[in-house]
Each structure stands twice: as structure tokens, then as C-alpha cells.
Amino acid sequence: MKKVMNNPENVVNEMVEGFIATFGNGYKKVLNSNGVIVKNKPDRVAIITGGGSGHEPLFIGMVGEGLADGAAIGNVFSAPTPDTIIEVTKELDSGHGVLYVYGNYSGDVLNFDMAAEMLDFENIKTKTVLVNDDVASAAKENAKDRRGIAGDIFAIKIAGAAANDNLSLEQVAAITQKAVDNIRSIGVALSPSSIPSTGKYTFELAEDEIEFGMGIHGEPGIQKTKLLSADELTQIMVDYILKDIELEKGDEVCILVNGLGSTTLMELFIVSRKLTNILEDKGIIIYDADVNSYCTTLEMAGVSITVMKLDEELKKYYDKPAYSPYYFKKGR
Amino acid sequence: MMVSNGDSLKTYLTIDQVKELFLYMGQKVIESKPLLTSIDSAIGDGDHGIGMEVGFKKAAEILQNNNLTTVNSIFLETGKAMISNMGGASGILFGTLFVASVKDKPIIHKLNLELLASFIQSGLEGVKARGKAELGDKTMIDALEPAVKALHQALEENEDLINALKKASEKAQDGMENTKNLIAKFGRAKSLGERAIGHQDAGATTISIMFEAIYTFVNELQNKGELQYE
């Protein structure tokens, strides 16, 4: 696979340098580490996200006003080091504590937990909310083992809004956890991505095949089929989600149709069209909808859909304005 | 100098030999990068060999550029280099192996079988506490725990250091081979279920390479008559 890069070992450093070169008015890089933070964090609880690179614009693209205040990123598909997480945390904590919001992967959990332990010695308070929205990654009774995918977007949006409300760390964590408990996602992959350092594809898929439940690092999915129409594959994805979360007539949801890397907006809107139809036919109210490629897997082709069931509290925080160069919501 | 059988406490490595041992062990793991990458690509995310190279390279830099005067600091600095530079799960787990080895341990300036067994026992416990994995979960533990057991057994049976390391190396290798028969409970391989069977675990492979390197290095010292004996 052809890639635009220099030395493959430097892709992450050079990406961060490029991000700062581009958006340096609002952001800065944390010294000696691949951490990106906002320049003017208000004096309140801080929200930090992070994980491996290769999912851009996540995670740095979710750093902004009313979103995360910083992101600690690692190499491609590899968790950030505790040092990076610690540096980002120290830059952002103003004594109110820090909430870590990130996808549930063992490498990320090990590194963030170790950072949290070490920060505890310095009296910096942290709490963690793990995003585990991927219904394909474990059975419902083992939901705590599920991986996090595009649900990160909604979780970070809610966390950032709650923090901006000057709530305590415990309150911000509780609201973010409530959001996560109400988020479900599933993806379908059409073609794999290749890792810059090895040039190798993360999985194999025949030219005429697709795989449901494929993870965002190429983790194997749950159902492989011949290529289906947009309407058919959307229906299958919605069925998986509706099997997992109770949605009744009159319930309100936010939906996100998320591209996995190289799938075009044209295709994503075709999915959104069908998703909207299915939910409306069931009397489910689409409070807000979004179509974009936020949580990608390098150049993987495919799409994921995410549903967040709302209540009045989640709606209140979802409605707050938010801004980053890659995610923006007008308040309402 | 010949080492007599039966005096497991009397053979030891000097501080400089321990340092050389760590550099040699790191070199052997780094040389295995292509093997580790291909093993990890089959059922993991393929970055294990790359990560281990980063960790051992950084550790070598620190070992060579600092005058570390205790065995404890060699373990500690190696572990810290891994935790601070590798990223991923391996960085924490392999780093913890070395850091936990010397946690709350008396400062020592030479390494014999008893101390080595005691250190790595603590390292094993540290890795298990952090990673939550047990024997049979298709992780580094499957090679590490049998190797540590072999060291303790050799100690009880009053074997010499070389024999103890030889047995530990063999047990680590057996443990690594046995991971082929296991279903993974952690990491990306977990989602493969039965499909992971037939593939060995990359972390267990690294542990096996490390123990083989320790045995080879110390055996070479013995052959050259450089092993210390008191």
C-alpha cells in the first residue's frame, strides 16, 4: 500500500508536529511526548482521552472546547506510555482532578492505570470511564470486556460538556458513565488497512467479502458475508444494535454514521438514509444525527453505526456547543 | 575454574557480568524481531517485536551510559526504560517484570541463584497482579511461571547455577510451545477464540528467548572460567 510518509518510524511524531503547525493557535504539544492539549483550559475538571494512533481524527481531533482538554497518543495501534499520559495530566490538572475517557483495550488500560497510580503519589486525582460500545466484541453478559470504537465521540462530547458545567470529578465521571451505558456501536469492514512500519495488512478479506464486527485494529468480526447492498448491511448492523439495547417507540437517540477510513461521504449518507428510515419506522425519535469519519482505522474501508439513547440529563449535555477543527456542534 | 555440583549459593555473577548479561539478553531479543513480528502478526497486532526492540535498545543505552553499581538498579532501570518508552501492553508488563523484581528487595552487588530466583519470583507476581493473567491464559506467564518454578526447584535440590538456568530455559521453552494449545484470554488474540490454537504467544516467546540467553551467557562465562565462585 502506498502511503504519504517519510521514515515510517516517525509518522506519529510528524503528524503531531503537523497538527501543531496547522492549529497552533489553539493547541500545543506537551514537551517530549506525543500529547496534545488545548492552550487555555478553564479552571475545572480536565478531560483526557487517548490511545494508539491510526484512528485520526480521533484522538487529537476530539481535543477542543466542550470536548477533551488533551489527548495522549501512542504509536500506530499501540497504547501511549504512562510518561505521556502523566505529562498530559500534569499540564491540565488545576486541582479539580482529571477524567480519563478512552476505549477499553488492555494496552490502554494498563498504561492509563499505571499513570493514575503514579499521579496518585503526587496527589493528582484521576478517574476513568472506559468506552465499551462495540456490541460485536463480546456477548452482552460480558459487556465489560467489549472494545471501544466510535462511541468515544459521544462519550467525549458528554464528558466535555459536563466538565464545562463546573461539576465535581465524581459527577462528571458519573454522567460520562451514564452516556457510555447508553451507547452501542457496530461496524462492517470492506477492505483492510496496512500498518506504516510493516506495510502489512492487518487482516485479509476476499475482494467480494465483507465482515461485520471487525475491530478498529483489524480484530476479527462475527459474521462474514458476500458484499451486500448498503440497505442490507445497514439493516444487519441495526439488528445487532437493537438486540442489545432496548429502544421503544418514543425513545430519543443520537446516531452517528462513522466512516472507517477510505469510505466516502457518499456511501456514509446512503447508510444514514437507511438507518434513519429503520429507526423512524419503529417510532424511535432521532434527536440528532451525524455523518463523518471520526474514528478510523488508517485506510480501512467500511462503516460503523453508533446509537446513544438519551434522557433529559444526557440531552442537556449533548446540546452544549463544542468545537474542534474536526468536531463541532452548535448549541441548542 | 570448575564449579562443583551441589553448591547453588556459591556461584555468582559480578555486577559487571550482570550488566553484560542484560545487554546480551536484550541483543538476543532484538535479533529475534522478525520472528516475534511474524508470531504476533498471526494472532496479535504485530507490534510486539518492534516494542521489545525499543525497550531493550533504550535499556542498553541507559546501562551503557550510567555507572549502575547495584544489581537492583540494573533491573530497575531496564524496567523503567521499557515502561517509559515502549507503549502498548508489553511495555507495562515486561517493564513490570523487572521493576517488581527489585521492589522492597535488599540492595545487592552480585547475583547468585537464590537471589535470582527471589527477584524473578517477585517479578512474576508483579506481572500477574498488573496484567491479571494466570497460567494457561496464553500469555508471557505461561513461559515465565514454569521457568521461575524450575529455579526454585533447582535451589531446593541444591543444584548449581548452570543446571538451574538450563532447566529454567527448557521449562520456558516448553511453556512457550504449550501456548500453541491454548485459547487466549487477553489482547487481540482473545477475539480469535479457537482460531488462536496452533499459534504460539509472542510474549511467551520473548520470555523463552530471554531465559535461553541467560543460560547461554552464563554457560559461556563458565566455559571461559570467568564465573565467580566463593
Contacts between the chains, C-beta under 8 A, distances in Angstrom:
chain1	res1	chain2	res2	distance
A	52	B	87	7.9
A	52	B	88	7.9
A	74	B	87	4.2
A	74	B	88	6.9
A	75	B	47	7.2
A	75	B	87	5.6
A	75	B	88	7.7
A	76	B	47	7.9
A	77	B	45	5.4
A	77	B	47	6.8
A	78	B	45	7.6
A	78	B	47	5.4
A	78	B	51	7.0
A	78	B	87	4.7
A	78	B	88	4.2
A	79	B	87	5.4
A	79	B	88	5.2
A	79	B	89	6.9
A	79	B	91	7.8
A	80	B	87	6.0
A	81	B	83	7.0
A	81	B	84	5.8
A	81	B	85	6.5
A	81	B	86	6.9
A	81	B	87	4.9
A	81	B	91	6.2
A	82	B	83	6.1
A	82	B	84	7.3
A	82	B	92	7.4
A	83	B	83	7.8
A	83	B	84	4.7
A	83	B	85	8.0
A	106	B	89	5.2
A	106	B	131	8.0
A	106	B	186	5.6
A	106	B	187	5.6
A	107	B	87	7.5
A	107	B	88	4.5
A	107	B	89	3.9
A	107	B	90	8.0
A	107	B	92	7.8
A	107	B	187	7.7
A	110	B	89	5.3
A	110	B	92	4.1
A	110	B	93	7.0
A	110	B	130	6.7
A	110	B	131	7.1
A	111	B	87	7.0
A	111	B	88	7.8
A	111	B	91	7.2
A	111	B	92	5.9
A	114	B	83	7.0
A	114	B	92	5.7
A	114	B	130	7.7
A	137	B	191	6.5
A	195	B	46	6.6
A	195	B	47	7.8
A	197	B	47	7.8
A	197	B	50	6.3
A	198	B	37	6.9
A	198	B	41	7.6
A	198	B	46	6.1
A	200	B	41	6.4
A	200	B	46	6.7
A	202	B	45	7.4
A	202	B	46	7.6
A	215	B	188	7.8
A	215	B	191	6.9
A	217	B	45	5.5
A	217	B	188	6.6
A	218	B	45	7.5
A	219	B	188	5.5
A	219	B	191	4.7
A	220	B	191	5.6
A	220	B	192	5.8
A	220	B	195	7.2
